[in-house]
Amino acid sequence: MPIELYRDRHHACLMFCDLIEEDGQAVQANQFLIVDGDTGAIIDPGGNLAFNELFMGMTRHFAPSRLSYVIASHADPDIIASLDRWMTSTKASLVISRVWERFVPHFTKVGKTDERIIGVPDAGGRLPLGRHELVLLPAHFLHSEGNFHFYDPVSRILFTGDLGVSMVSGAQAAVPITDLGPHIARMEGFHRRYMVSNKILRLWVHMARQLDIAMLVPQHGAPIQGRPAIEAFFDWLEQLACGIDLFDQRAYQLPMAVIDPVTRQTHAPLRAVNG
């Protein structure tokens, strides 16, 4: 069942957070449906593991024939590996960074994306949706080189892709975070590795602080809700060393370890014994 993040008479934002079986084979992921009047958009629809449940869940709230957009923050498999099926089952256009515009047809059969890709320039833009619009915000290198976040001015929700991700179960992802402190441990490892640098985080925070945000909703894990938690998240990002900040020559050495294809483990090389 989807989580209602927002609803009024004409506008709704739904989150699907438990469509992938929690068996350790694939990372938990959230998918989103925004409906405005008689049209709608899916944000970060996910891979084939999520497609059937998401499509059926969407039909309970909205007719697929009225879907205007499939919107992708970037081009990772957990974002749009199911693209071929969306291009077949709906008439929606794909909205994605121009960086990925010529790569995403690899996810589909020949011709499925012809005249159906809206490439977003690096500066972003405002995308009409029903009586309102979505703001496509630059989020490059967080973590993808062509990356966008999506702000819905009606619900005041900012959909942040891989920023704000926490490693939790689908059930835990359904519960918004209002006190950031205890939650940082679930975010820190991911952000240190997947975010490119503190410089990029600070640039993004400066932009995001100008928005009126009620909730930050990442593509994995729990939403962050309420001004105190959101401000604490911004403060944390501004101080976080990550990505290339943490790398030096030790990360770029000729490898010696042996990967065992049977056990799938890595072992130190055997040392020769002198006779």
N, C-alpha and C positions, 0 to 999 in steps of 0.2 A: 504494500500500500504506500502511495506517495505521502510525503510530509507537506502540508500546506505552509509555505513560508509567508504567503500573503494572499489575501482575497478581498475584493470589493465587488460591486455589482457588475463591473465591466472588465476587471483585470485580475489575473491570478498568476502566482508563481508556485510551482510544485517541484519538490525534490524527490528523486528516487534514489535511495541509498542502500538498498539491500537486494539488488537484482543479481548479484554475482555470489555464487555459493562460497561460503567462507571455509574453504578447504586448504588454504595455503597455496593454491596453484596460481592464483591471480590476485592482484592488489584490489582492495575495496575501492569502488569508484562511485561518484555521484553523477546523476544525469538530471537535467532540468527542463521543464516545460513552462514557457511563459505564454499566456493567452491574453489577448486584448481584443474584446469584442468578438468578431467572427474570424479572426486570424490568430496565428501563433508561431512560435519558434521553439525548436529544441536546441539546447546548448550542451555541447560536449556529449554527444549521444553514446559514445563508448564503442566497444568492439562487439564481435558477434556473440560473445557470452551474454551480453545484456540485451541484444536486439529484441528477441521475441517478447520478453517480459515488458520491456519499455514500450514497444509498439502496442501491445495489448492494453497496458496500463494507460497509455495516452488515449486510446479510443474510448475509454470510459469517461473521459473529460472533454475530448475534443476530436473532431473528425479529421483523420489524416489527410483527406483531400483538401482541407483548408490550411494545411501547414505551409507557411510562406518561406521559412528559412530553417536550414540546419546550420548552426553557428559553431565554429570550432576555434578554441583559443589557440591551438597550434596543431601539428600534424602527427602526434604520437599515436601508436596503435590503440591505446586505451581511450583516446579521444574520438577517432573516426575510422577505426578498422571496419566498422559496419557500414561504411559509406555506400557501397554498392547496393545494399539492401534498401537504404533510405532513398537512393536515386531511383530504384525500381518501384517502390511501394508508394511514393509521394511525388508531387510536382515541385517540391521545395527546391530553392537555390541553396548552394553551399556558400557560406560567408567565412572567409579565411584570409589570413595575411597574404599579400602578393608574393612574399618570399616562398610560400608553399603552393602557389596557384598551379604551377606546372608539375608538381610532385604528386598531388592528391589523385590525379587520374590513375595512378598505379594501384589504387585501392579498388578500382572498379573495372567492369568490362569496357571494351572499346566503345567510345561514343556516349557513355552514360552521363558524363559531365559536360558535354558540348553545350555551350551557351547557358550553363547553369552555375557557373562559379562567379561570385562577386568578390574580387580581390580587394582587400583593404590596404590602403597606402600606409606607410610607416607612421604617419601622424594620426591615424585613426579617423573617426568620423561619427556621424549621427545617422542611424539606420531607422527609417520609418517602420513602425509596427502598429497596425491599427490606427487608433486616434493619437498615439503617442510615438515614442522613439526609444531606441536603445543607444547608449553612448558607448562607442567602441574605443577603449582607452589603450594607449601604447603600454605594453608590458614586456618589451623586448629583453631577452636574456634572463627572464624569470620564469622558466629556465630556457625556453627556446629562443633562438635568434629572431624568429618572426612570431610574435606572441601578442595577444590582446586579452584584456579583461573587459567585462560588460557590466555597465551600470544602468539599472532600471530606475529612472527618476520617480515612477509612480510608487513602487514598493520601497524605494531607497535601499535596494539591495545591490551590492557590488559582487559580481561573480568573478572570483580571483584565480581560477585555474589552479596551477600548482603552488601558488603563494598562499600560505596559511594552511597548507596540508598537514594533517595529523594522521599517524598510523594507528587506526582504531578499527573496530568491527563495524558492520552495518548498523547494528543496534545502537552502538555508542555514537555513530555519526548522526543519528536522528535527534540527539539532544544538544541544543545550542550551548556554547560556552559563554558564561557571563563573568567569570573570574579567570583571567588569563594565567595567573601565576602557576597553579598546579598543572596547567595544560602545556606549558612550554616544553616539558620533557618529551611530550609526544610529537613535537614539531621540530625540535632542535637538530637531530641527526639528519633528517631529510633536507632541511634548509641549508645546513652547512655544506652538504654535498651538491645539491641540485641548483641552488641559486649561484649566479656567476660571480658576483662581487658585492662588497658593501657599498661601493659607489653607486651601483645600479639600484640597490635597495633604497638608498637615501634619495635618489632622484625620483623614484616611484612614490615614496612616502610624501615628498613635497607636493607632488601632483594630487595624490589621493586625499590629503588633508583639506583640499579645497572643496570636496564633495560633502553633501549632507548624507551620511551613511547610517542606516539603522542596523545593517547586518552585512558581514563579510562571509561569503559562502565559497569555499574551495571545492575543487573537483574530487578530492579525497578527504574523508574525515568530517569533523563537526563544524558547523557554522560558528562564527564569533559574533555575539549579539550585544548590543548596548554600547553607549558611548565610552564608559570607563574601560571595558575590555578592548574595544577597538583602538582607543588611544594608547593603551598599554601595548597592544600589538605593534602599532606604529613605532613607539619608543623602543621596543625590543629589536625591531628590524634595523633601526638607525644605528644600533650598536653592534650588530651581528657581523662577525668576520665569517666569510663563507667563500666557497668556490676557489678562485685563483688567489684569494688572500691567504689561503692555507697551504698552497702548493709551492714547493721549491725543487731543487735538483734531485732530492731523494725520491720524488715521485716519477722521475724519468731516468731509470737505470735499465741496463740490459738485463732481461729476466733470466734467472737461473732455475727457478722452481719448475718441477715437472707436474703436469696435469694428468692424473690417472683417469682414462676414459671409462673405466669400469666402476671405480668407486666414486668418481666425480670429485675427488679430493685433490688438493695441491700438496705436494711433498717437496721437502728440500732435496737437492740432488745428492746422490750417493757419492761419497768421497772415495777416490781410489786409494787402495791400501798398498803402501810400498813394500816390496818383498825384501 
